[in-house]
Amino acid sequence: MKSGLATLAVTLMLATNAFAATPKPMSLDKSSSFLIDPATAEKIWKENTPARVTKLYPMRKFRFVSEVTGGFTENKTCVVSARAMLLPVVLHPVQGTKVVYAPIKSASAFDAQPSLDEAQCRDLAKVKLKEAIHSIMSTLAAEAG
């Protein structure tokens, strides 16, 4: 009986360590995969978020969310819309922790440029996401002091 409890304790400890070793993403990305992928959006968030903002808005209570949409029009104009938001994370009794779509802060950036290829359009999407993130971070950093 004692060996069964010891095995269970070791198993639970290993499972807990496995979950603890996996870092939570700083952001969620709800973008068009044509323009930007979640890994790129996460990298942009990490590069453009000051430490004092992440300290003021910890991941257990808040999540940064990006939405980048757009594409090409009929006359080959690249149109991009990027939105950066800070959303609350709440604990539901049955579902566990969930991000709630009730933006605390948000910022958007838009652009349209003719005669771009797909790679240039993706680069424009990254630039617009950075602009939106910089806008929201300037507001949040001012509040952080």
C-alpha positions as CSV (number, residue, x, y, z in Angstrom):
1,M,0.0,0.0,0.0
2,K,2.8,2.4,0.9
3,S,4.6,1.8,-2.4
4,G,1.4,2.6,-4.3
5,L,1.1,5.9,-2.5
6,A,4.8,6.7,-3.1
7,T,4.4,5.8,-6.8
8,L,1.3,8.1,-7.0
9,A,3.2,10.9,-5.3
10,V,6.1,10.6,-7.7
11,T,3.8,10.6,-10.7
12,L,1.9,13.7,-9.5
13,M,5.2,15.5,-8.8
14,L,6.5,14.6,-12.3
15,A,3.2,15.7,-13.9
16,T,3.3,19.0,-11.9
17,N,6.9,19.7,-13.0
18,A,6.0,18.9,-16.6
19,F,3.2,21.5,-16.5
20,A,5.3,24.0,-14.7
21,A,8.1,23.7,-17.2
22,T,5.9,24.7,-20.1
23,P,5.7,28.5,-20.1
24,K,2.3,30.1,-20.8
25,P,2.3,32.3,-23.8
26,M,2.3,36.0,-23.2
27,S,-0.3,36.6,-25.9
28,L,-3.1,35.1,-27.9
29,D,-3.2,35.5,-31.6
30,K,-6.5,35.6,-33.4
31,S,-5.1,36.6,-36.8
32,S,-5.4,35.5,-40.4
33,S,-2.7,32.9,-40.9
34,F,-2.0,34.4,-44.3
35,L,-0.6,37.5,-42.7
36,I,0.9,36.5,-39.4
37,D,1.3,33.3,-37.4
38,P,0.9,32.9,-33.6
39,A,4.7,32.4,-33.0
40,T,5.6,35.6,-34.8
41,A,2.9,37.5,-33.0
42,E,4.1,36.2,-29.6
43,K,7.7,37.2,-30.5
44,I,6.5,40.8,-31.5
45,W,4.6,41.0,-28.2
46,K,7.6,39.9,-26.1
47,E,10.0,42.3,-28.0
48,N,7.7,45.3,-27.5
49,T,6.3,44.9,-24.0
50,P,8.2,46.6,-21.2
51,A,8.9,44.6,-18.0
52,R,7.0,47.1,-15.8
53,V,3.9,46.5,-17.9
54,T,4.1,42.7,-17.5
55,K,4.7,43.2,-13.8
56,L,1.6,45.4,-13.5
57,Y,-0.5,43.1,-15.7
58,P,0.6,39.5,-14.8
59,M,-0.4,36.6,-17.2
60,R,-2.4,34.9,-14.5
61,K,-4.9,37.8,-14.6
62,F,-4.4,39.4,-18.0
63,R,-3.6,38.3,-21.6
64,F,-2.4,40.4,-24.5
65,V,-4.4,39.6,-27.7
66,S,-3.6,40.4,-31.3
67,E,-5.9,40.4,-34.3
68,V,-4.3,41.0,-37.7
69,T,-6.6,40.7,-40.7
70,G,-6.6,41.8,-44.3
71,G,-5.3,40.6,-47.7
72,F,-5.4,41.7,-51.3
73,T,-8.1,43.6,-53.1
74,E,-9.0,42.9,-56.8
75,N,-6.4,45.5,-58.0
76,K,-3.6,43.9,-55.9
77,T,-3.6,46.4,-53.0
78,C,-2.4,44.9,-49.7
79,V,-4.8,46.0,-46.9
80,V,-3.9,45.3,-43.3
81,S,-5.7,46.0,-40.0
82,A,-4.0,45.2,-36.8
83,R,-5.5,45.4,-33.3
84,A,-3.7,44.9,-30.0
85,M,-5.7,44.4,-26.8
86,L,-5.3,43.7,-23.1
87,L,-8.0,41.3,-21.9
88,P,-8.8,40.0,-18.4
89,V,-8.5,36.3,-17.5
90,V,-11.2,35.0,-15.2
91,L,-11.7,31.8,-13.3
92,H,-15.0,30.1,-14.2
93,P,-16.2,27.4,-11.7
94,V,-16.7,24.7,-14.4
95,Q,-14.5,25.8,-17.3
96,G,-11.4,26.9,-15.4
97,T,-9.5,30.0,-16.5
98,K,-10.7,31.8,-19.6
99,V,-9.8,34.9,-21.4
100,V,-12.9,37.2,-21.5
101,Y,-13.4,39.4,-24.6
102,A,-13.8,42.6,-22.7
103,P,-10.9,44.8,-23.7
104,I,-9.3,46.8,-20.9
105,K,-7.2,48.7,-23.4
106,S,-7.0,48.4,-27.2
107,A,-5.3,50.0,-30.1
108,S,-5.6,49.6,-33.9
109,A,-3.4,50.4,-36.9
110,F,-4.4,50.3,-40.5
111,D,-2.7,50.6,-43.9
112,A,-3.2,49.8,-47.6
113,Q,-0.4,49.7,-50.1
114,P,-0.6,48.9,-53.8
115,S,1.8,46.6,-55.7
116,L,3.1,44.5,-52.9
117,D,3.8,40.8,-53.1
118,E,2.8,38.3,-50.3
119,A,6.0,38.6,-48.4
120,Q,5.9,42.4,-48.4
121,C,2.2,42.3,-47.3
122,R,3.2,40.0,-44.4
123,D,6.0,42.5,-43.5
124,L,3.4,45.3,-43.5
125,A,1.2,43.3,-41.2
126,K,4.1,42.9,-38.7
127,V,4.8,46.7,-38.8
128,K,1.1,47.5,-38.2
129,L,1.0,45.0,-35.3
130,K,4.1,46.7,-33.8
131,E,2.4,50.1,-34.2
132,A,-0.7,48.9,-32.4
133,I,1.4,47.3,-29.6
134,H,3.5,50.4,-29.2
135,S,0.3,52.5,-28.9
136,I,-1.2,50.3,-26.2
137,M,2.1,50.0,-24.4
138,S,2.6,53.7,-24.2
139,T,-0.8,54.0,-22.5
140,L,-0.1,51.1,-20.1
141,A,3.4,52.2,-19.3
142,A,2.1,55.7,-18.4
143,E,-0.3,54.1,-16.0
144,A,2.5,52.0,-14.5
145,G,4.4,55.1,-13.7
